[in-house]
Amino acid sequence: MSEIKVEVVKDSRGFAALEREWGDLYQNCPRTTPFQSWQWLYSWWEYYGESYELRLITMRLSDGLLVGTVPLMLERRIGFGRLLWIGTGLSDYLDVVVRAGWERQVAEAAVRALVGIRSWYVLDLHQVRLDAAACDIYQSWCGPRLYVRQGGCPVIEVKPWDELLASLSKNLRSTVRRAARRAADDGLYRKIAETPDTKQAARRLVALHREAWQERSIGPEHLTKTFEDFIVAAADRMVDMELGGISEFWQGEEVCISNLLLLGRGYCGTYVQGASQKAMQRYQWSSLYIWDAVEIAHSKNMSYLDLLRGEEPYKLRWSSSVIPTNRLIMGRHQASWMAYAGYHALRSRAKVYSRCEAAPYWIKRAAGEYRALKRKIIFEAQKFRGRI
């Protein structure tokens, strides 16, 4: 077995130079999702990387063949360093990218590389699926470690539309059919944005996303120019490589509903959606974008539609199952890891309990107020920094 050569890329130029090789690696990694593509991660790094230091680990064979990447970055706060995935926060699945057949060797090489990287105390890996290659690193880690449930992504088994409708509740089925009839009567038609129009379509999508969530609970980051520019860059690159597309509902000369789709192996994911206020009042627009995404997935012979992060009630009414995601927390030293991991374990448990039907009302209310206050603080901080 060939020995693996490890290198830690620390500058954006080196990251950019990996595009072609990363594409080949991506195509030969059975566990990967579009969130691990170079197009997605490099776009994220362009717009959000200024607050971090790049620590992108690459693994090669003696002939130069890239067999693995561990896309990490270092965050320093008051002398405390932690390693995070590139893309943390806006990516629904995150993982190592590993060429098929090299999983064990890449995991072992990654552990050795992590030990050699300086200035970090905690490795905090968000949005990790149960079958992720990162779990191999977690199992190989000899230091303190902990994983906590982070969330879930509801999925819909792709079937012919009438067959899928038959599996829904009677009320939801009636609502969906009514929305479809209204859309047909109003002359709505749907189409995938052409490649030359991707950037304009992405800006229309972000504008509709903000319009749909105005005066509602939108993440403050989604109101920033940085977020808009990131979506435009990522969508443009991913459409060009057939890793995504923007599907739009048009009425006359205007787009009233838009959806960014990510195309993975055997599935389609709905990343961010938007709708005009008029469309929201006229239709149950979530039914229309789900219908559109199911039809696209079915036309491409995909097995399921992933509604991605968030177990909202409307998603669960459609879904046949939920893909759980975890947070893997590993430490270099027991003392620093214990305080960090203990805090996040308790916070995760409180979050789950606050959403439980059996939780006391005061806990649910306190949790809701905490989340609202946190969003407000983040929003005000971003306004102060000029990002909104």
N, C-alpha and C positions, 0 to 999 in steps of 0.2 A: 504494500500500500504506500502511495506517494506521501511524502511529508508535506504538511501544509505550512505555507509561509504566511505570517500575519503582519499586517501593516495597519496603523491607525492614521486615518486621513484627518487633518486638522484645519484644512482651509477649503473655502468654497470652490476654488479653481479645481482642486483635486476631486471634489464631489461632482462638479459639472463634467469632468473628463470621463466619469464612469458610465455615462448615459448608454453607450452602445453595449458595453459588456454587461451592464445591469439588465438591459433588455433581454439579452440571451439567457442570463441567469434566471430572470423572472419566468421566461417561457419554459424553463426546465425545473421549476420548483412547484410540485403538485399542491403544496399547502398554502400558497400565497393568495392574496386578494389584491384588488386594485389599489388599496391603501399602501401596499408595499412596493408599488411601481416607482421607478425613478421619477416619472412625470409628476406623481402626486407629492412625493417626499421632497424633491428638489424645489418644487413650487412653494411648498410650505416653508422650506429653509430660506428661500429668497425673501419672503415677507415677514417671517417671524424669528429668523435665526439671530438677529442682532443682539438679543438678550442672552444668548448662550454661546458656548464654545464647542465647536465640532469635535466629536470623538467617534468618527465613523470607522468601524473595524471591518477590514476586508481580509478574506482568506483565499489564497491561490495555491495551485499546484506548482511544481517545479517548472512546468512548461508555460506558466503564466495564466492558466485557465482559472477564472474566478469561480469558486465553488460556494462562497458564502459571504454575506454582508450582515453586520449587526449595526443598524443605523441609530447611533446614540449621540447624545449631546450632554455637555456638562453645564449645570446651573450652579452658580455660587451665590449664597445668601448669608451674609454676616459670618463668613468663615466656614459655613457648612456647605459642602459640595455634594450634589446628588446627580446621578446619571439618569437620563430619561430617554425615551424613544424620540427621535425626530418625528414631528407630527403629533405629539401629545396634545390633547385638547380638542382637536378638530377631526381626528381620525377615529373611525368606529372599530376598526380592527388593526392591531399592530403586532409585528412579529419580525423574527429573523428571516432572511431570504437564503434558502439552502438548495443547492443542486441535488436532485434526487440521487440517493445512494450514499450521500456524504453527511447525513444528519449527525451521526455519532461523532465523527471526526471534527466537524465544525463546532459542535457543542463543547467538546473538550478544548479545542483551540480558543474558543471564545472565553472560556473560564480562565485559561492562562493569560489571555490578553487583558481581561478585566483586572486581574491581580497586578498586572504591570502598569495599568493606567493610574496616575497619581491624582491626588486632590479630591477624591470622592469618598463619602462615608456610606451612602445608601444608593442602591440601584433600584429604581422604582419604575416598574414596567406596567403601563396601563393597557387596558383593552386587549387582553390576551385570551384567545379561545382555548378550550380544553385540548384541542388537537394541534395547537401551535408548536412550532419548532422551538420557541423560547422555553417551553416546558422542559425540554431536554437540558437546557442550561440550568434551569432551576433545580432539576434533579441531580445535576453534577456538582452543584455548588456546595462546598464543604463548610462555609460560614453560616451564620444565622440567616434564617429565611422564613417567610410567611406569605400565604396568599389569602386574599379576601375577595368575596364576590363583589363585582363592580356594577354589573348591569345585565341587560339582556337585549337581544335583537329578534323581534318576532319575524317569522317567515311564513310564507304562503306556498303551499304546494301548487305548482303550475299545472292547470288543467284547462280544457276547453271552457270558455266563459260560462256557458249555460250549466255545465257540470259544477263549476265552482260556485255559482250562485245557489245551486240546489243545496249546497252544504252550509249555507248561511241561515241565520234565524229568519223567520218570516218577516219581521219588521224591517230588518236590514235589507233583505231582498227587495222589499217593496220600495224602500228609500232609494236603493241603487237604480232600480228600473225607472223610477220617476225622474231621477237626475239625468239618466241617459236619454229619456224621451224629451225632456226639456232642452238638453244640449242639441239633439237632432232637430227639434222644432226651431231653435234659434240659429241654426246654421253653423254651429261650431264644427270645426274640422281640426284634426291634429296632424302634425308632421314633425319629423326630426330636423333640427336646424342643420342646414348645409355647412360643411366644413369651413368655407370662407366666412360664414356668418356667425361662427361660434362665439367670438368675443362679444359681439353685439348681443347675441342671445343670452350669454352669461350675465351681462349687465342688466338686461331686461328681467332675468330671473331674480337677481338680487333685489331689484327694485320691487318686484311683485312679492317677494318673500317678506320684505319690510312692510309693505302695504298690508299683507295678510295678517301680520302680527302687530300692527300698530295698536297701541293702547292695551296690548296683551303682554304676556310674559315671554318676551323674546330675550335671548342671550345678548348682553350688551356688546359682545364682540361682533355680533352679526350686523351691528349698526355702523361699524367702522369702515373707513376707506381701505384699510389694510385687508380686511376680510373680503371686500369686493374685488380688490386687485388679485388676491390669492385665488379666488374662485375663477376669475377670468383666465388667469395663467394656467391653472391646473386643468380646467375644462378644455382649453385650447390644445394643450399638449396631449391630453388623454383621448380626445376625439381623434386627433391626428394618428394615434396609435391603436384606434379601435378599442380603447379601454373604457369609453364612456360616450354619452350623447345627451343632448338637451332636447327633450320632447315638449312641444308647445301646443296648446289649444288656441286656435285663432278664431276670432269673430270679425269678419270683414278684414280691415287693415290693422287690427290690434290683437296683441296676445293677451289673453285673460287668465290663463293657467299655464304654469311652466314647472318642469321637473328635471333635475339633473340625475341621470341614471349612470351607475357604474357597472361595467360589464366584467364579471369574473368568470371563473371556470364553472360552467353549468348553472350559473345563477345571475340574476340581475338585481342590483341594489338601488333603492331610491334614497339619494343622499340629502338633497335640499329641495323644497318645493315653494311655490309662491302663487298667489292668486289676487286678482283685483277685488276691491270691496264689492263691486257689482256682481262678480261671479260668486263670491261667498254668500251673498244674499239670495242669489237666484238658484244656485245648485248646492248639493252636498259635494263640494269640490274634491274632498278626499276620495270619494268613490270614483270620480272621473280619473284622477291621476293613477289610482290603483288599477282601475280597468285598463288604462292605457299601458301601464307597465307590465301587467299580466299578458296583454296581447303581444307586446314586444318580446317578452321572455318566451312566450309560446312559439312565436314565429322563428326564434333562434334555437328552438329545441332545448331550452334550459329547463332544469328540473324544479327550481324554486325561485320565488321572488323574496328578497330580503328587505324588510322595511327598516332595517338598521336600528341604531341605538334609540332606546326609549320604549318603555312598555306602556304606552298610552292606551286607554281603553278602546279607542277606535281601531288601533292596530290589532289588539288582542281579539277583537270581534271577527277579524279576518283570518288570523293566523292559525296554522295547524300545529306549530311548535315555536319554541323560543331558544335561540342560541345564547348560552350564558357566556359572559366575559368576566375575567378575573384580573386582579392587580397583584403582581408578583413583587414582593419587597425583599431584597437581599442586602445584607450588610457586610462591611469589611471588618468592623469591630462590634462586639456584643453590646457595649454600653450605648453608643450612638444609635445603633439599629433598634435597640429595645424601646427607647423613648419614642422614636419615629413610628415604628411598626405598631406599638401599643396604641398610640393615638389614632392611627388610621383604622386599626381593627375595631376599636370602640366606636369610632365615627361611622364605619360601615354598618355595624350592628344596629346602631341607633337609627340610621337611615332606613334600614329594612324594617325595623320595628315600627317606626313612625308611619309607614305606609301599610302596615298590617291592619286588617279589619278589626282585630281585637284590641288594638292600641287605644289607650284612653284619649279622649278628645283633646285634653290639654297638651298631650305630647304631639299630636298631629298639628295642632295650632302653633305650638312653639317651633316645630320643625319648619312649617310653612313660613312663619315670620322670619326665621333665621335665613332661609333660602332667599326670600324677598330682600332682606337687608343686605345679604351678600351680593346679590345682583346690583342693588343700588350703589353700594360702595365701589364695585368694579366699574360701573357706568360712570360715576363721578370722577374716579381716578383717571379713566381714559379721556374724559372731557378735559380734565386738567392738563393731560399730556398732549392734547391736541389731536387725538386719533379719531375723534368724532366731529 
